[in-house]
């Protein structure tokens, strides 16, 4: 059950990434933040799956490494969107 839920959350993250890619640059941040949150949820579900012995250690490590890369890319993309021409200058 946890395995299926984890895959569902990962697909939701991908959906948000594809939506963000189709949006104009200033509007992408919200979808990217949703995708990042979905990745975090997937990571938590994976940890629960390992603790309850639903997921083996090898698939857990592989999926965790993949999620780490996705999160790294999302952080970079969010930084790129925030530094755009429509980004607010300075701190309020």
C-alpha positions as YAML, in Angstrom:
chain: A
units: angstrom
residues:
- id: 1
  name: UNK
  ca: [0.00, 0.00, 0.00]
- id: 2
  name: UNK
  ca: [2.76, 2.45, 0.89]
- id: 3
  name: UNK
  ca: [4.53, 1.58, -2.35]
- id: 4
  name: UNK
  ca: [1.47, 2.54, -4.40]
- id: 5
  name: UNK
  ca: [0.97, 5.75, -2.45]
- id: 6
  name: UNK
  ca: [4.61, 6.70, -2.92]
- id: 7
  name: UNK
  ca: [4.35, 6.22, -6.69]
- id: 8
  name: UNK
  ca: [1.16, 8.28, -6.74]
- id: 9
  name: UNK
  ca: [2.90, 11.14, -4.92]
- id: 10
  name: UNK
  ca: [5.83, 10.96, -7.34]
- id: 11
  name: UNK
  ca: [3.46, 11.16, -10.31]
- id: 12
  name: UNK
  ca: [1.77, 14.16, -8.72]
- id: 13
  name: UNK
  ca: [5.19, 15.83, -8.43]
- id: 14
  name: UNK
  ca: [5.83, 15.13, -12.12]
- id: 15
  name: UNK
  ca: [2.45, 16.59, -13.01]
- id: 16
  name: UNK
  ca: [3.33, 19.83, -11.21]
- id: 17
  name: UNK
  ca: [6.70, 19.95, -12.96]
- id: 18
  name: UNK
  ca: [5.07, 19.56, -16.38]
- id: 19
  name: UNK
  ca: [2.51, 22.23, -15.52]
- id: 20
  name: UNK
  ca: [5.26, 24.61, -14.41]
- id: 21
  name: UNK
  ca: [7.13, 24.03, -17.64]
- id: 22
  name: UNK
  ca: [4.06, 25.07, -19.65]
- id: 23
  name: UNK
  ca: [3.50, 28.28, -17.66]
- id: 24
  name: UNK
  ca: [5.06, 31.69, -18.22]
- id: 25
  name: UNK
  ca: [8.16, 32.16, -16.09]
- id: 26
  name: UNK
  ca: [6.64, 34.47, -13.43]
- id: 27
  name: UNK
  ca: [3.85, 31.96, -12.70]
- id: 28
  name: UNK
  ca: [6.00, 28.83, -12.34]
- id: 29
  name: UNK
  ca: [7.01, 29.17, -8.71]
- id: 30
  name: UNK
  ca: [3.80, 27.85, -7.14]
- id: 31
  name: UNK
  ca: [3.78, 24.66, -9.24]
- id: 32
  name: UNK
  ca: [7.45, 24.10, -8.50]
- id: 33
  name: UNK
  ca: [6.84, 24.51, -4.77]
- id: 34
  name: UNK
  ca: [4.00, 21.97, -5.00]
- id: 35
  name: UNK
  ca: [6.31, 19.56, -6.80]
- id: 36
  name: UNK
  ca: [8.96, 20.04, -4.12]
- id: 37
  name: UNK
  ca: [6.40, 19.36, -1.38]
- id: 38
  name: UNK
  ca: [5.29, 16.20, -3.21]
- id: 39
  name: UNK
  ca: [8.90, 15.01, -3.35]
- id: 40
  name: UNK
  ca: [9.23, 15.55, 0.39]
- id: 41
  name: UNK
  ca: [6.03, 13.54, 0.97]
- id: 42
  name: UNK
  ca: [7.34, 10.74, -1.24]
- id: 43
  name: UNK
  ca: [10.58, 10.66, 0.76]
- id: 44
  name: UNK
  ca: [8.63, 10.38, 4.01]
- id: 45
  name: UNK
  ca: [6.50, 7.57, 2.58]
- id: 46
  name: UNK
  ca: [9.64, 5.75, 1.49]
- id: 47
  name: UNK
  ca: [11.10, 6.01, 4.99]
- id: 48
  name: UNK
  ca: [7.87, 4.65, 6.45]
- id: 49
  name: UNK
  ca: [7.94, 1.82, 3.93]
- id: 50
  name: UNK
  ca: [11.46, 0.83, 4.98]
- id: 51
  name: UNK
  ca: [10.63, 1.03, 8.67]
- id: 52
  name: UNK
  ca: [7.61, -1.22, 8.21]
- id: 53
  name: UNK
  ca: [9.58, -3.59, 5.93]
- id: 54
  name: UNK
  ca: [7.31, -2.94, 2.92]
- id: 55
  name: UNK
  ca: [10.23, -1.63, 0.86]
- id: 56
  name: UNK
  ca: [13.66, -3.25, 0.80]
- id: 57
  name: UNK
  ca: [16.82, -1.28, 1.52]
- id: 58
  name: UNK
  ca: [18.19, -1.40, -2.05]
- id: 59
  name: UNK
  ca: [15.09, 0.09, -3.74]
- id: 60
  name: UNK
  ca: [14.85, 2.60, -0.90]
- id: 61
  name: UNK
  ca: [18.41, 3.81, -1.50]
- id: 62
  name: UNK
  ca: [17.88, 4.02, -5.26]
- id: 63
  name: UNK
  ca: [14.62, 5.94, -4.97]
- id: 64
  name: UNK
  ca: [16.03, 8.22, -2.29]
- id: 65
  name: UNK
  ca: [18.99, 9.08, -4.53]
- id: 66
  name: UNK
  ca: [16.60, 9.84, -7.41]
- id: 67
  name: UNK
  ca: [14.43, 12.03, -5.19]
- id: 68
  name: UNK
  ca: [17.52, 13.87, -3.95]
- id: 69
  name: UNK
  ca: [18.45, 14.72, -7.55]
- id: 70
  name: UNK
  ca: [14.91, 15.84, -8.37]
- id: 71
  name: UNK
  ca: [14.82, 18.07, -5.27]
- id: 72
  name: UNK
  ca: [18.20, 19.56, -6.21]
- id: 73
  name: UNK
  ca: [16.91, 20.37, -9.70]
- id: 74
  name: UNK
  ca: [13.69, 21.84, -8.31]
- id: 75
  name: UNK
  ca: [15.62, 24.09, -5.91]
- id: 76
  name: UNK
  ca: [17.73, 25.31, -8.83]
- id: 77
  name: UNK
  ca: [14.68, 25.97, -10.97]
- id: 78
  name: UNK
  ca: [12.92, 27.81, -8.14]
- id: 79
  name: UNK
  ca: [16.03, 29.96, -7.68]
- id: 80
  name: UNK
  ca: [16.04, 30.69, -11.41]
- id: 81
  name: UNK
  ca: [12.36, 31.69, -11.37]
- id: 82
  name: UNK
  ca: [12.83, 33.88, -8.30]
- id: 83
  name: UNK
  ca: [15.77, 35.71, -9.88]
- id: 84
  name: UNK
  ca: [13.78, 36.61, -13.00]
- id: 85
  name: UNK
  ca: [12.88, 40.09, -14.18]
- id: 86
  name: UNK
  ca: [9.52, 40.04, -12.38]
- id: 87
  name: UNK
  ca: [11.03, 38.89, -9.07]
- id: 88
  name: UNK
  ca: [10.73, 41.34, -6.15]
- id: 89
  name: UNK
  ca: [13.93, 43.26, -5.48]
- id: 90
  name: UNK
  ca: [15.38, 43.21, -1.98]
- id: 91
  name: UNK
  ca: [13.61, 42.21, 1.20]
- id: 92
  name: UNK
  ca: [10.45, 43.90, 2.46]
...
